[in-house]
Amino acid sequence: MENFNIKRFCHTFRWLFRDRRNYLITYGLGLALVLLIIEVLFTHISINKIQTTGLYSMVVNGLFGFCATVSWIAILFCMGNLFSFIKNKQKRIAFLTLPATNFERWLSALLMVVVVCPLFITVALFLADTLRMVIFALFGYEWYSCVKPLFTSFFSHDINWHFIKSQLFEFSILSWICSIYVLGGTWFKKRPFSIITFIMFALLLMLAFIIYNLNKQGLHLNTELRETIIGLIAIGCALFSVLNIWLSYRIFKRFQIITSKWTNV
C-alpha cells in the first residue's frame, strides 16, 4: 500500500470522523455555550451601563469580534492538538494499524483539524450569535445579526489589485501560523498548544523589539520598498507553510507505538 488510493482514504477519514464525532459535537456545543454566555452577559452589562438601546448594534458587533477571536484561538487549539487523540496506547495502535498508507492516515488527521474542526467552530460562533439575537429580541431589542454584516462587508469591497494583495498577504500569514501549530501538534505529545503558543509569543516579542529599534533609529521606508518587503514576507510565509506541512508528514512517518514522554517520535 504505497500508492494513494482515494477509496481507501475515504474509508480512513470516515473511521476517524466517527471516532472523533462525539468529541467534535461536545466541543462545538460547549464553545457555542461559552460564546453565548459572553455575548449575552456583556451585552446586558453594557446596555445597562450606557442606559440606551441605540448603541445595541455597536456593542454586539464589538462582542462578536471578541468571540471571533476566541473561535480563532479554538481553531489553533485543535491544530496544536492534531494527534492528541492517539495519546492513549490502544488508540495509537488502532490508528497506526489502519489498512491505509501513512499519507492517507496523516491526511485524514490533517483534514480533521484544517477543515472539519474549523467548520464546527464556525457553526458554533454563528449559533451563539443567532441565539443571542433571539434572546434579546424576546426582550424588545431589534433583530440584529452580526453574521449578515460580516459577509456584506467582505463582499462589498472593490476587487482591485490592492485588495487582492492585502488578502494574499493575510492568507499567507494565517497559513504560516496554522502550519506552525500543525507541525507542533505533530511533534509534541504533551501540552503542544501551550508550547507552540509560548514560542509564537516569544517570536512576536522579538519582532516587536526589532521594529521598535528600527523606528528608534529613525529608519523610514518609502512606499515602493515597503510593498517589496511585504511581498517578500508573503512569499516567505507561503514557502515556510509548505515546509512545515511537509515536515509534519515526515515526522508522522516516524511515529511508533512506544514514544517518549514529550514527543510523538
N, C-alpha and C positions, 0 to 999 in steps of 0.2 A: 504493500500500500504506500508507494512512494509518490504517486501522482494524485493531484487534486481531483476529487470526484464530487460533483455538485449534489448528487443524491445522498451520498454518504455524509456530506457536510450538513445537509438539511436535517438528516436524522440526528446528528450530533448536536446541532443547535436546538432542535426540538427537545431532546433529552435534557439539555442544560436549562432551557427555559422552563420546563416542567419542574425541574429540581429547584429552581430559584423563584418560581411563581409566587408562592406564599410569602416569601421574603419581600418581593417587589411590591405586592399588594399592601402588606403591612407597612413597609417603608413609605410608600406613596400616600396611604391614608393617614399615617402618623404625621408626615410632613404637611399634608393639607390641613390637618387639625391645628398644628403649631402655627402655620401661616394665617389661618382663620382667626385664631386667638389674638395674634399680633395685630391684625388689621382691625378687628372689632374693638379690642381693648384700647388701643392707642387712638383710633378714630373717635371713640366715645370720650376719652380723656381730652383730646384736642378740641373737640366741638364744645364740650362743657367749659373749657378754659377760655376759648375765644368768644363764647356766647353768641354764635351766629352760625346759620346753616349755609351762608353764602360762600364760605370757603371749604365746603364739604368736598368738592371735586379736587381742590388743590391738596387737601390733607390726604385723601385716599390715593391720589397719584404719587405723593411722596412715600407713603407706606408701601404702595405696590412696588416702587423702585427698590425699597429696602428688602421686601420679600423676594424680589427677583434676584437680588444679590445673595440672599440666603439660599435660594434654589441653585444658583450657580456654584456655591460652595458645596451643596449637597451632591451636585454632579461630579465635582472634583473629588469628593469623598468616595464616590463609587469607583471612579477611575483609579484612585490611590489604593483601593481595596480590590483590585482586579481579580486576584486569586485568593481572596480571603475565604472563599467557600471550600477550599481544599486544605485548610489548616489541620483539620481532622484527618488522621491516618486512613480511616476507612473511606472517607470522601476522596482523598487523594488517590487511593488505589482505584476506586470506581471510575474517576475521571481519566486517569492516565492509562487505564487499560481498556478504554472505549475502543471499539473496532473502527478507528479512524487514524489518519496521519497526524503528526504533530502540528502541521499547519492548520488542518481542519479543526483540531481541538483549540488551538490558540486563537484562530479567527472567530470561533464561536464565542469564546470568553470575551474577546475584544468587542465584538458587536453588541454583547450584552451591556457593556459599560459606555459605549460611544453612541448607541442608538436606542436600545430598549430602556435603559435607566433614565437618560435624559427625557425620553418620551413620557415615562411615568411621572417624573418630577415636574415636567411642564404641565401635564394634565392636573397634577396636584395644585400647582400655582393657580391655574385658571379656575379650578374647582373652588379653591379658597376664596378667590375674588368674587366668583358668582354667588357663593353662599353669603359673603359679606354684603353684596348688593341686595340680595333678597331680604336678609335680616333687617337692614336699615330701611329698606322700602316699606317693610311692615310697620315701622315706627314713623312713617311720614316723610322720609327723605326721598330724594329723586332716585330714579333707576339709573345709576351711573356705573358703568363697567369700565375698568381700566384696560381691558383686553382689546376692545374695539379701537380706542385711540392709539394703542401700541402699533397695530397693523396699519392704521390710517397714516400715522406719522412716518412709518417706514416706506410705504408705497407712494407717499406724496412727494418724495424727493425727486428732483430733476436728475434723470440718468445722464450724467456727463462724465468726462474723464476724471475730474477731480473727485467726484463721488465714488467712482469705481476704484480709484487708487486708495482712498481712505478705507473703503470696505475690505479691499485686499490686504491692506496693512493690518487692520484689526483682526481679520481672519487668520493671518499668519501668526500674529502674537498669541491669539487664543489657541491655535493649533499647537504651537510650541509648548504652551503651558499645559495643555491636555496631554501631550506626548510625554512631558516630564513626569506627570502623575502616573501615566500608563507604565512607563519604564520603571519608576519607583515601586509601583504596585506589583510588577513582575519580579523585581529583585528582592525587595524586603518582604519578610514574612510576618514580622511583628511591628505593630504601630507604623505602617507605611505612610499613612496620611500625615501623621504628626511629624515624621522625619522629613518628608518632602516639603511640607509647609515651612518648617524651620529653615531648610536650605533655601527655599524661594524667598523667604523673608530676609535672610542674610544677603542674598544676591540683590534684592531690592534696596537694602541699606547701602550696599557698596555702590550701586548705580546712582543713588541719591547723593552720596558723598562725592562721586566723580563730577556729577553735574554741578553740584554746589561749588566745588573748587574751580571748575571751568568758568562759571559765572563770576566768581570772586576775582579771577584774573582778568576779567573784562573781555573774555572771548565771545565774539558775536558772529554768528553765521549768516551769510546772505541767503536769500530765498532759494537760489539755484543749488547751493551747496547743501542746504537743509533738505531739499527734496531728494538730492542724491543719497544723502545719509539715510533718510527714511526708506528709500528704495532698497538700499543695501541691507538694512536691518530686516526688512520684509523678506528678502531673498534668503538671508542667513537663517531666519526663524523657520522658513519653509524647509530648507535643507536639513536643519537640525531636527525638525519634526520627523522627517522621513528617517533620519539616522536613529532617533530614539525608538521609533516603532520597529525598525529593523533589529536594533539591539534587544528590544523586548522579546521578539521572536527567537533570536539566538539564545537568549537566556532560558526561555521556556524549553527549548530543545534539550537543555541540560538538566531539566527537572528530574529528580529521583524520588523514590518513596520515602527514603530516610534523608532528612536535611538537617542543616544546622538550626540553631535556635532563632536567629535573626534574619536569615536569608532563605530563599527557596532553592538554592543550589548547594 
